[in-house]
């Protein structure tokens, strides 16, 4: 950390003249505090205090219970001080897992998850996970270490332009220059991560901002008594100035605020037009007979104004046919008379009213072409770009879709019962039509489930998934990480309740399994947590078995092992007549789990799988170690043609 004259003298005058002014302007912007919950804490920053202490106390005030990291010298004070005040520090084996886990925490609690990584390669390893959080609209606070401001661009260890990498993938990012701006910047980071369209944010912490003053002085002024030349004295003056700026908060009382209040109110006027469409019967020609509600992940964002159970009741009370997707799967439980799974394409093509709640017209809806062109389209979305993507709705609402549906239901119940009954009567034939289609598809799937495998030593993957689903307790969270096997699971496995299904979202990222499942078990310790893996996807999560064992995080994994990237292979063979790059081996993944200190089972037939599931439940009930079931499954064509353009 010692600096020579050549490194520092150049640019000293400019830095001295303008640095303080620029910082003051930036600091004042971030000093603004949104109306917050709870008591304001005044933290006395003493000479023995560190920036790490400030970070830890802000995290605690924001409701953070867990911090995910892969350690490094740049960030050590954050980890140490967080651990001291009771924030559980979960150290993992790859930095991408820190962000995936933080992402999972936000989805299940509404509190932005926190990932802390060291500079350079520590940060670059998070990029895919950060992009996934951005596209899934998930609130993550990423804290990254960095070299000292004095050494920026000088070839210091792991010094790169981190903002150039992160800016395209985050909502907001900032650089900390002194301990005075740690608190306001962190508080703003949590606000930005949750406000409007949630997403990841990034704060860069130079190493000297996080350590105690005495430690940093030892780096910069170690040989000051031996430096007698004019140039040396100039360096010492600048060093002292730099240190004074970094530790400008010494002996100050720094206010630390609680979580900012975010209001997502929806008025009666905003839902009135849709309500009129639903219940109006003034003209037979214009009355709605075939409504459909498509619910996306935005609807399940935690809201302080209502519970998930209240949201569930409100959607049920509307009486409209509902299709759920991604994080909203499980919102209406395992079954409900208004919940449909298998006939969405038919419903969208024949509906006369389509309500998109937190859903964009992207590839999943045929870029808008899957929806009847003559249908009235209402779209409610926090994100204005998604609101108009590919097809402009007849009625756009740039609002929180969950709050909108709750208000719509409240207003619907205020309508005279005679008018509600008329509306439900108009929809009855439509609901029966969709019910018959769903039943027919369920029968078709049941027939495929009962087809025996063609070879000994292999399971029908659909049968394996049915057996898995039947043994799950009600309090179960499922994580999806894979392609073909996970896609098949979406037809068979039934999420039990709201917020009981986690998948990567629109980015389709493989490798989320370990991070999401670790977060789920930490946030819901009274639930079983199971990850459904394809054998290809499981490769990304293998090292985190060590994390689960060390931290006693009991998670189940069921792997559909068909020795290949089958979702790709199937189409590649048909179109390009080659399987190059698509084949794997029937690896003994269960032995890998055992080697890490967990439990593992191999299942090649139904009786072995039944025993493995029973034993796994006993192991998970002990809440001590992870368990892996390696299902050797036969390849099939159940999802032929599933690749999206």
N, C-alpha and C positions, 0 to 999 in steps of 0.2 A: 504493500500500500504506500511505500515511500515514493515521493515525486521528485524529479530533478528539475533544474532551472529551465531547460529547453521545453519540457512538457507543459509547464505552467505559465511562464512569462508571456508566451504568445496568447493574445486575446484577453489578458487580465484586465486591461483598461476598459475594454468593451463590456466585459462581464460586470465589473464594478459599477460602471455608469448606468447600465440598463437592467441588469439582472434583478435588482431590488424592486424597481418600478414595475417591471413585467410581472414578477411574482405577486406583488401586492394587488394588481388588477385581477389576476387569475384567482388569487385567494379570496378576494371579496365576492367574486361570483359564486364560489363554492361554499361560502359561509352562510348563504341563505338556507334556512331550515324550513321544511314543510311542516305544517301542523302535525304534531306527533303524539303518540300514546305514552302514558306512563310518566313517571317522575324524571325530571332532568337531574343527572348526576354531574357534580363538579369534580373533575379529576385534577388533583394537584400534581403538576408535573415538576418533579424535583430533579436535582442534579444527578441523582441515582436512578432516575426513571429512564425508560427506553421507549422508542417508537413502537416496539413490539407490544409493550404494555397498553399503549393507546389502542392499537389495532384490536387486541384481545377484548378490551373493555367495550369498544364499539360493537364488535361481533356479539358479545353477550347482551348488550342493550337492544340489539336488533332481533333477539330471540334465537340466535344460532346455538344449536346444541352439538353439532358435529362439524369437524373441519377435516377435509380430505387433502392429503399431501403425499409427495415423494420428496424426502428431505434434501436440503442443500444449505450451504453456508450463508447464502444471500438471505435466506428466509428464516433461519433458526430462531431468532427472537420471537417471531409470531407464534411458532409452534410451542416454544417453551412457556411463554406467558399465557397462551390459550389453555394449555394443559393445567397451569397453576390455578386458574379460576374455574375449572370444571368443564370446559369445552372438551368433548371427547375427540382426540386427535387420531384419525385413522390413516396410517401410513400404508400406501399400496405399492404395487410393483411396476406400474406404468402410469405416466402422467395423464394419459387419456382417461383412465379410470377415475381420477380425481374429479374431472369435469362431468363424466357420466353419473357419478354418484351425487355430485352437487345438483345436477339436473333432476335426478330422481327425488331428492329432498324437496325441491321446489314443487314438483308435481303433487307430492303427497301432503305437504304442509302449507304451501303458500308463502313460505319464508325462503328467500333466495338461498340456495346452497352455496357453500364456499369451498373453492379449490385454491390451494396455495402451492405454487411451484417455483423452482429456482430459475435462474436466468438462462438465456440461450436455449440449449437443447431441451431443458425442462419445459420451457414455454412452447417451443415448436412442436413438442410431442402432444400438445393439447389441441392442435388446430382442428382436426376432424371432429372432436367432441364439442368444441366451441361452435363450429358451424352447424352441427346437429342441433344444439340447443337454440341457436338462432332460428333455424328453419322450423323447429318444433315450438317456437315462441315460449321458451322456458327461461325463467329468471335464474341466472348464475352470476355470482361475483367471483371473478378470477383475480387473484393477487399474485403478481409475479415479481421476483427479485430482479435486480439490475446492478450493474457496476455503479460506482460513485459518479455523480455529475462531473466531477473533475477529470475523470478518466474516459468519459464518453468519446468514442472515436479514436482513442489512443492505442487500441489493440489490447485492451484489458481482457482478462479471462471471461469468456462467454458473453462478450459485449457485441450485440447486434442491434439493428433498428427494429425493436420489438413492435412498435406502433405500426410500422409498414406491414407487418404480418397480421396484426390483430384488427386494425381499423375496419377492413371490409366485412368482418364477421361479428362485430359487437355493436350494441346500441350506442355505447358511450365509453370513452376511455380517458384516462388522466394519468399524469405523472406527479408524484409527490416530491417536493423539493425541500421540505423542512417538516419537523414534527408538529408545527403549528397547523399545517393543512391536512394532517392525517384524518382527524375527526370529521371535519366538514366534507372532505372528499369521499370518505367511506360512507357517510350518511347519505350523500347524494347518490353514490353508487347503488345502494340498496333501494332508494327511491326509483332510480332509473330502471333498475332490473324488473321492478313490478309495475310501473306506471304504463298506462296505455297498452300497447302490445308488449308483453314481457319479453325479455331477451337477456343474453349475456352482456356483462360489462367487464372492463379490465382496468386495474390500477397497477402502475409500475412503481415499485419501491426501491430506490437506490439503497445499497447495503448500509451506508453510513447513517441513513435516516432511522434505521431500525434498532441500532445498538445504543448502549449508554454513551454519554459524552466522554467519560474517561477512557473507554475502549477506543473510540474514534480519534481522540487526541493522540493516543499512542500510535495510531497509524500515521497521522499527518505531521505531528510535531516531535517525533521521536528524537531527531538530531538537531533541534533548533538552536541549541547552545553552541554548536560547532559551526554554524553557518554565519560568517562574518561579512561577506561581500555584499555590495549594494543589491545585486540580483537576488542573493539569498534572503536579504531582509525584505525585499518586495514579495518574494514567495511566502515568507512567514506572515507578512501583513495580509496577503490574500488568503492564506490558510486560516488565519484567525477570523477574517471576515466570513469565510465560507462556514467555519464551525459555528460562528455566532448566528448565522442565518439558519443553519440546520437546527440548532438548539435554541431558537428564539422563544420557545414556550417555557423555558425554565423559570420556575417560581410563579407561573400563571395557573389560574384555575380554568380548566378547559371544560366547557359544558358538553356533556354527552347525552343525546336525546334518544328516546325510544323509537319504535317503528313508526314511520310516517303513516298517517291516515289517508287512505285512498277511497274516494267516493265513486260509486258506479251506479248512481241513481238513474232510473228510467221513469218517465212521466206517463200519465194516462194518455195524454195526447199522442205520445210516440207509438203507443201500441194500438191506438184506436182504429187506424185504417185496416190493419190486419184482423183485428177483432170483428170489424164490420164485414169483412169478406167471409169470415168463418161462420157468423151467425145470421147474416142477412138472408132473408127469404122473400124479399119484395118482388123479385123477378125470377121465375123458373129458369130463364135463359142464362142469367148471370150468377145464380146461386152455385156455391162450391159443393161439388159432390165427391171429388177425389183429391183431398189434401194429403200431403206427405211432409214430414219433418225429418230433415237430415241433421244429425247432431254430431259436431266435431269436438276436438280436444279443448278448444277455448271454453266450452260450456262448463267443463269440470275445473276451471281455475278456482282455487279457494277464494271465497268471498266472505268478508266479515259481516255482511248483511243477512246472510242465510246459510243454513247447513246444507250439506250434500243430500241429506234425507229430505229436507224441505224442497230442494230442487227436484228430486226424484218424484215426490208427490205432485208437484205442480205440473210436471210434464205428463204424468199419468192422468191427471184430471182434465187435461185438454182433450183427451179422447182421439187424438190424431194418430194415424199410423206413423211409427217412429223407426228410423234406421240409425244405429250408432256406428261410430268409427273411431279407430285409434284409442285414445285415452278415455273416450266416453263409453267404450264397451263396458258393460256391467252397470251402467247408470240406472237401468230399470230392473236390475237383478237378473237371475238366470232365465226368467220367462215372465211375460206379461201379455195380456190380450192385445195391447197396442204395439208390442215390440216384434219386429220382423227382421230376419237375418239373410234370407237367400233370394229374395225377389226384388232387390233394389232397382236393377236395370228396368224391369217391367214397370215398377211403380213410377220411376222418373219419366219414362216414355209415355205413360198414360195419365199422369196426374194433371189436374187443372189448377192446382195451387201447390207450389213447392217453396218450402221455408228452409233456407240454409242457415243454420245456427253455428257460426264459427267454422264454416266450411268454404273453401275456395274452389272455383271451377278450374282445377288443375287436371293433371292426367287421370286422377281418380274419378273424375266426373266427365271424362272424355273432353276436357277443355270447354265444358259447358254444353257440348252437343248431346250428351246423354239425357238432357232435360228436354221435355216436350216444348217445342218452340212456341206453342200456343198457350202454355201454362203461365199463370201469373207467378212471377218470381220475386219473393221477398228474401233479402239477405241481411243478416245481422253479423257484423264482424268488427272486432277491435282495430283491425288493420285495414287502412283505407285502400292500400294496393290490392290486398286479397279481396276486398269488397267488390271491386270492379274487374278482377282478373278474367280475361277471355270472354266474359259475357256480362253486360251491364244489367243489374236487376231492375225490375219495374219499380221496386221500393227498396232503396238502400238505407241501412241504418248503421252508422259508424258508432256502435255502442257495444257494451259487454253483452254477449248473447245469453249468458246465464241469467243476468239481471232482467234482460228483456223477456225471457220465457217465464220467469217468476211473476213479473208484473202482468204479462198477458194472461196467465192463469188466474191471477187475482181478479182481474177485470172480467174474465170469462165467467167466473163464479158469481159475479155481480149481475150478470145478465139473467133476466127472468127464466125460471126453469123450463117454462113452455118453449121459449126460443132455443135454449140449449138442447132440449129434447128433439126439436125439429131438425136442428143441425146434425145431431148424432144419428137420427133416422136417415137423413140424406146420405150419410157416410157409410151406412151399414152394409150395403151391397159391395162397396169398395173394400171395406175391411174383410168381408167374407171372401172376396176374390183373392186378396193378398194372402189370407189365411190358407186357402186351398193350395195356392202355389207353394207356400212355405211347407205345408204338410207333405205335398208331393215330393219336394226336394229332400225333406227329412227322410222319407221312405226310401228314396234313391240312395241317399248316403248310408242308411242302415243296411241296405242290401250290399253295398260295397264294403262296409265294415265286416260283414259276415263271410266274405269271400276268403277261403283259406289260402295261405301262402303257397306258392308253387314249389318251393324248395324247403327241405328240412333245415332247421337252424336259423330261420328268418321269421320275423313278425310282419303281419299286415300292419303298416303304419297307422291306418285309420283305426284298427282294433286296439293298437297300443294306446292311442290318444283317448279312445273311449274308456279304456280301463283306467287310465290316469285320471280322467275327469271324474269318474264315478267314485274314486277314493278321496277326493279333495274335501277337506272340511270347509264349512261355510266361511270361516275366517282365513281366507287364502288370498295372497297377492301373487299374480302370475306375471312374469317378465318374458317377453318374446324376443328372441335373438336368433334369427335364421331366415332361410328362404323357403324352400319347398315344404319342409316338415312343419314350420311355423305357419305357413299359409294354409296347410291342411288343418292345423289345430284351430284356426279361426272358424272353421265350419263345424267343429265338434266340441271343443272345450268351451265351457260356459263360465265367464267371469261372474263371480258371486254377488258383487255389490259395487256401488260407485267407488272409483279409485282402486279397483282391484286388478287392473290390467295396465301394464306399462310396455310400450313399444317405442322404437326410435322415432316414429313419425314420418313425415313426408320425405326426409332425406334417405330413408331406407338403410341406415348405417348398420353394418355388422360390428359386433364387439361391445354393444351396450350392456350385455347380460350381467357381467360381474358387478359393474358400477351401479346399475339400477337395482339389482337384487340386494347388494350391501345396504344401499340407502333404504330400501323397503323394509328390511329387517330391523334396521336401527330406528326407523320412524314408527314401525308397527311391530313391536317386540312380541305382542300377543297373537300375531298372525303367523301361519306358515307362509313361507316364501318359496316359490318354485320358479325356476327358469326353464323355459322350453327352448332347447338349442337344436339347430342343425349341427351336424358334425363339423362342417367347415367353420361355422361361426364360433364353435366352442374353442377353437384354437386360439382365438384372441383372449379368452378369459382364463385359460389354464393357469397362468402365474398367480392369479388372484385367489386361487385355492389356498395358497400360503397365507394371504391376508386374512381370509376367513378363519383359518385354523388359529393363527396367532391371536386374533381378536375375539375368538369364540363366537363367530357369527354363523349360526346354523341355517344353511340355505340348501334347498334341494335342487338338483338339476336332472332333467330327463333329456337324453340326447337321442335324436333320431339318426342313427348311424347307417347310412346307405353308401358310404365310402365314395362320396363325390359331391360336387357342386351341381346337384341334379336339376335345379330350376334353370340353370344355364345350359347344362349338358343336353337336356331334352330338346330344346329349340335349336341348339348349335348342330347337333347331329342331323336333325331333320333338314335344316336349311343349308348347312355348310359341309355335311357328311364327314365330320371329324369330331372326335372327343378330346382333342388336345387341350391340356390345361384344366380338365374338368374332373379327373379321377383322383381320389384319395385312397387310403387304406382303411380296412376295418380295424382301426387302432383300438387298443385296450385302454380307453379313456378312464375306465373305472380303476385300473391299476395306477394311473397317474394320480387320481384323487387319494388313493391309499398311500402312495409315496409321499404326498404332501402332509399326511396326518389326518385325512378325512376318511370317509367310508365310501365303498364303491361296490356296485353290483353289475353283472353282465346278464342280459336277458335275451335269449334267443327263441323263446316260446312263451305262450300265455301263462303257463304255470310258474315259470321263472320270473316273469314280470309281476305276477300277483304276489309272490313271495317278496320280491324286491320292494314293491310299493308298501307292503305291510311293515317290513323291517325299516324302511326309510322313515315311515311315520313315527315309529318308536324312537329312532335316532333323533329326529328333528324335535320331538317332544322333550328330549333331554336338553336341548338348546345349548349344545356344546361344540358341535362340529358340522361341517358340510357333508353332503352325501351326493353321489353321482350314480345315476342309473344309465348304463350304456345299452341302449336298445338296438339290436341288430335288425334292421328293417329291410324289407324287400322294396326295390324300386318299382314305382307304378306311374300311371299316367293320369292320376286323379286331377292334377292341376295343369294339364297340358294347355299351352297357349296363355299362360298366366303372366308372361313378361310384358310390362307396360312400355309403350314407346315414349 
